[in-house]
Amino acid sequence: MFLIPRPVVADVPDFRSQPRAFLQALLDVAVQQAQPMHTLAAHLPPPPDPAVGRTLVLGAGKAAAAMAQALEAHWPASAPLSGLVVTRYGHVPPRPAGLPQRVQVLQAAHPVPDAASQQAAQRMLALAQGLGPHDLVVFLASGGGSALLSLPVDGLSLADKQRIHQALLHSGAAIDEMNCVRKHLSAIKGGRLAAACAPAQVVTLAISDVPGDDLSVIASGPTVPDPTTCAQALDILARYRIDLPAPVAQALAQGTLETPKPGTAQWARHTEHLIATPWQSLHAAAEVARAVGLPAHVLSDSIEGEAREVAKVHAALARAVAQGKGPFTAPCLLLSGGETTVTIAPGTPPGQGGRAVEFSLALAHALQGQAGVWALAADTDGIDGTGPHAGACVTPDTLAHASQAGYSATASLAANNAAPFFDACGDLLTTGPTFTNVNDFRAVLVL
């Protein structure tokens, strides 16, 4: 059995004397809770009879390589196993000693797809051809799969798909809106890979990175039915003023790009399991805090909206608690997750950052150095936006340190340029890839 050790409560730094280290330890707890080596085995189906069937593993997402390793570690050595998964560049974990590789791992670009993303999708569809009713397909889904598994519909080039992905990322659209569009412009997502696997049995194992844990949204649901419609995709594109090539727009309008829908007979031999969720990770962190005598409150695992606006609400709550006027009593810990957005105005050069550091910067600005409040915000995959950082820490001295380094919170927010701000004051958080992804992790400590 190949396991990553879980954090031990005795190893957690004291929250009063080492608040920053304490918050970073809680992030580690949340990440370890979502490691597939801990969570995947309980959801594995039995292997098919090797005399009549085979097992094919497919997958896409930032955790796909780690999920494949976990499956290989827990799959019977005597049962045949093969397959292909695709993950983000640099997100392949070290292979445990003695664990043979039976599933091939490809790497591609995120958050905007590249040629490798398209090649991975083509190879997966090819592997799905010719499966029989006694065969088993295990699909490993995690956040990031929408970009990593990208095969445009006819009439849409890879360059078109890249432009649309980039526009959606800058638009402020929610993840379910983005993935509604992606599914209807894809030849593999939105249940289409599952259709290609027929008549085989298909089991989807997913790590959730989306508010509400909707399996049809995670990685844009290649192997689950899609309840959204072409009309909704067109409405979203129009709302955010994103253009399509005329033939593709016409195909959407006519409904010819519709995805496989729930409630049909084709899904009779398909099952899905969530093997890790944001809620589980937040509560694991809360339990560690409570074990060391700190009251912990999980506000929500599905907060959405502009990162800077979400930060204002968190700051107002933390200041009220610190001043003895809030719904909770200090000392306490406030935890939240979900997926916020960052809207970049058209024509504005994007700064260096991501939603976690933008949240942190807006939080620091709203707190205005409030005594006794410390915070950490990070993306649990270890990469916030496109930079090497995971997030940032906020201390009562953050604004003062940044000012001494020549940085203004107001100016940095206006330019969506939070990463240099936190780097200058020594509060940028870098973890490297974590090989899982349960989305935003936010912790606010009020002493």
N, C-alpha and C positions, 0 to 999 in steps of 0.2 A: 504494500500500500504506500503510495507516494503522497504525503501531506505537507502543506505549508503550516508551520506552527502558528497557533492562534496566540494573540497577546495575552499575557498573564496580568491580572489586576495588580499584583505586587510590583510589576515593572513600570506601572504608570506613574509619571512624575507628579509631585504634589501640586495641586491646582492653585494653591495660594502663593507658594514661593516660586513656582515655575509655570506660570499660566500659558506661555507660548508653547513650551514643550508638552504640556498637558493636552492642549488642543491638537497638536500634531500627533500625539499618541492616539487620540480619539479618531482622527482621520485614518490612521493605520488599522484600528479596530474595524472601522466601517469597510475598508478595502479588503481586509482579510476575511470578513464575514461573507463577502461576495466572490471569493476565489472558487472557481469550479472544482478544484481538487477536493474541496470540502462538501460541495453541494450537489454535484452531478450524479453520483453513483446511485442515490436513492430513486432516481427517476428513469434509469435505464430499462428498456424493454428486454425481454429474453431474446437471445439470438435465434434466428430461424434454423430449421433443420438443414445442416450443410449439404445434405444429400439432394435437396430440392431448391434451396434458396441461399442468397448471399446478403451480406450487410454492406451498404454503401453509406459512407459518412460525407455529408456536404455541410458547408457552413460559411458564414460571413459576419464580420464584425471585429471590433477592437479586441474582443476576448476570444475570437475564434480559435487561435492557435492554442491558448491555454485550455479551452474547452476540449479541443481535440486530444491534447495530452491527457487530460483527466479521463476521457472516454477510453483511450488506449490503456491507461493504468488500471481501469476497473473492468475492462472487457475480458472475458475468458480467453486465456492464451490459446486454447484449442479451437476457438471459433474464428472463422475467416473474417477479415476486416480490411476494407480499403476505402479510399475516398480522397477528397480534396476540399480544403477550406482556404479562405482568403482573409488576411488581416491587414492592418495598417503597417506601413513601413516602420521597422524598429519595434514592433509589438509581438515578437516571438520570444516567449520566455526560454530561459536555459532548460535543456532537457534533463530530467532527473537521471542520474546514473543508473544504467541497467534497464531503462525503459526503451524498448525497440519502437521505431517509428513505422506506423502502418498507414497513416493518413498524411498525404502531401500538403504542405503549407505554401501558399503563394502570398506575395505582399503587393499592395497597391496603395494609391493615394487617398487621402482624406484631409479636409472635407469635400474637396472637389475631385471627381473621378479622373483617372488618366487611362492611357491605353491598356495598362495592366489590369485595371478594373474591368474593362470590356473583355479582355482575353479570358479572365477568370470566369466571367459569366458564360461565355461561349463554351468553355471547357466543361462547366457544370451541366449545362444543358445537354452536351454531348454524352456525358456520363449517365445522364438520366434516361437516355434512349435505350429501348429494348429490355426494360425491367419487367419482371413477371409477377404474378399474384403472390408468389411465395417469397419474394424478395422484401427486404426491409431497408428503408432509407431513414437515417437519423440526421435531421437538419439542426445545426447549431447556430442559433441566432443571437446577436448582441448588437449594441449600439454602434453605429458607424457603417453597418452593412449596406445602407442605401447608397453610399458613395463607392464602397469597395466592390459592390456587385452591380455593375452598370452596363446595361445593354439597351441602347436606344431603340424605340420602335421604328419601323420603316418610315423614311422621310425625315428622320431626325439624325443629324450627325453627332459624333462625339463632341465636337466643338460647340454645337448647339446645347447639348446636355450640360457641358461645363459652364456655359454662360448662364443657363437657367439655374443651375445649382448655386452659382455665385450670387446671382440676383436674389434668390430666395434667402440665402444666408444673410445678406445685407438688409433685407426688407423688414425684419422684425416679425416675420411670420412664425406662428407656433409650430412645433414639430409635427403635429398631426396634419396641419395645413401643408407643410412642405412635403410630407410623405404621401399625402393624397395626390399631389401633382406628380411626384416621382413614380408612384405606382402606375399611373395612367400613361406615362411616357416611357415605360419600361417593357421589355419583352421577357423579363424574368421575375420581376417583383409583383406584389399584389396577388399572390396565389398562382402565378403562371408556372413557377418551377414545380409546384405540387402537381399541376395538370400534366406536366411533362413526365413526371415520375409514375403516372398511372400505368398499370393497375397495382403497383407495389403498395405495401403498407408504409405510411409516413409518420414518423414521430418527431415533433419539433420540441427541442429543449432550448429555452430562452433565458437570457439574463436581461432583465428589464432596465432600460434607461429612459423610459418615457412616463410622464404623469398619467396615473391611472393603470399602468401596466397592461395596456392594450396590445395584445399579440399581433394585431394587424398593423400596428404602427412600428413596432420594434423591427429595425432593419427593413422597413416597408413590406414586411410580411410575405416573403417569397413562397412560403408553404402553408399559409393560412388564408381563409376566405376574406375578401375585401368588401366591407359594407359601403365604402364611398363610391361616388359616381363620376362619370365624365363631366357631367354638368357642374358638380362641385369643384372639380379641378379647374374648369374654365373660369368659374367665378373667382377662385383664389388668384389665378393668373391675372385676371382683369383688375382685381382689387389692388394688387401690388404692381400693376402696370408692367407686366413681364410679357414680352412678345413671343409668339411662336411662328415657325414657318407656316405659310398659309395652308398647305395640304394637311399638316398635323392638326392645326386649329379646326379645320373642317372635319377631320376624322373624329376629334373629340366632340364637336357639335352634333355629329350624326350618331354618336355612341358606338362607333366601330372599334374603339380602343377600350371598351368596357372590360373590367376585370372579373374573374370568377367570384360569384356571390355566395353568401352563407345559405344554408338550408337546402342544398341540392345533394343528390345521391353521391356525387363524386367525393364528398368528404366523409363517407361512412367509415373508411379505414384510416382516418387521420386522427391523431391525438396530439395534444400540446401540454407542456408543463413549464411553469416558471421555476427555474432553479435558484434564482437570486433576484431580490428586488430592493429598491431604495428603502422601503419601509423596514425590511429586515436589518439593513446596515445601520440605519439611524437608531433603531432600537438596541442593536448590539452596543453602539457607542453610549447610549443612554444608560444601559445596564452597568457598564463599566464605571461611568460617573457616579451612579447611585451606590455602587459597591464601595467607593472611597468616600462616601458621605456627602456627595454633592447632589442636591435635587436636580433632576433633568426633565425637561419638557419638550416633547417632539411636536412642533407646531403643525407641520404637514410634510408629507413626502411628495407633494404634487403642486408646488407653487410655480406658477407661470407668470409671464409679464416682463416688462422692461427691467433689466437688472438694476438700474439706478433707482427705479420706483420701488421695487421690492426692498432695496437697501434702506430707503427712507422709512418704510414701515418697521423693519427690524430695528433701526436706530431709535425710532420713537418708543418702541416697546422696551428696549434696553435702558434708555434714559429714564423712563418712568419707573422701572424696577430699581435702578440705581438710586433714584431719589425717593424711594419708598412709596410711590404712588401707583405702581403697576399691579397687574393681576397675580404676580408671583412675588415671592420674598427672596431677597438676596441673602446669601450667595445662591446662585442657581445657574443652570446651563440651558440655553435655548438652542434647539436643533431644528433644521429644516432641510428639505431637498426639493427636487423638481427639475425644471429646465427653464431658466430665464432666457431672455433674448436681448440682443444689442442691435439697435437700428442705426445704420450708417446712412446719413443723408446722401441722396444722389449727387455724384460729382465730388464728394468729399473723399480725400485719400484716407483709407483705413489706417488707424494707428496700430500700435503694438499692444495687444491685450487679449481679451476673451471675456466671457460673461462673468467668470469668477473674480477676476481682478477688477472688472468694472463695478461689480457689486461691492467689492472691498473698498474701492476708492470712494464710491458714493456713500458707503457706510461711514468711513472715516470723516468725510466732509460733513455729514449730518450729525455725527456724534460730537464734533468740535472739541476733541480731547477730553471727553467725559471721563472723569476719574473712575477707576475700578472696572472699566469695560474693555475686554479683550475679545478678539474675534478671528476666525479663520474661515475662508471660503476657498473651495478647490473643486476641480473636476476629478471624479474618482478614477478616471482612466489615466490620470497623471499628466495630461496635456490640455491646457486651457486655450482654446482657439488654435492658432497655428504655431505658437511659440513653444519653447522648451519648458516653460514653467507650468505648474499645476494650479497655482492660485496665489493667494497672498494672506498675510497676517496683518491685523490691525491692532495697534496698542494705543494707550492714552497719549503716547509721544509721537505717533506716526506723522501727524501734520507738522509738528515742530521739526522733526528730523528732515522731512521733505523740504520745508522752507529753507532750512540751513543749506540744503543741497541745491537750492535754486529752483525748486519745483512748486507749482501752484496746483492745488486740487481742482479748482474751478477750471483752469486752462486745460489741465490734463483730461478732465471729463469732457470738455467741449470737443477735444480732438480724439476721443476714444483711445487715449494713449496711457492707459493705466500701468502697463508693465514697466516702462522706464521710471515712472514715479516711485513704485515700490522697490525697484532695484536700487534706486538712488538712496533710499533710506534703510536698506537692508532687510526689508520685509517681504521680498518676493520668495515664494515657496516653490522649490524644484524637487520633485520626487523621481522623475523618469517614468516611463510606462509602467503601469501596475498590472496589466494583463487581465483586467476586468473592467466593468463600466456600469455603475448604477447611478450615473449622472451627478448632479450638483450635491455637494456636502457643505453645509454651512453650520458653524457652531459659534455661538455668542456666549461668553462667560461674563457674568456680572458678579463682582465680588462685593 
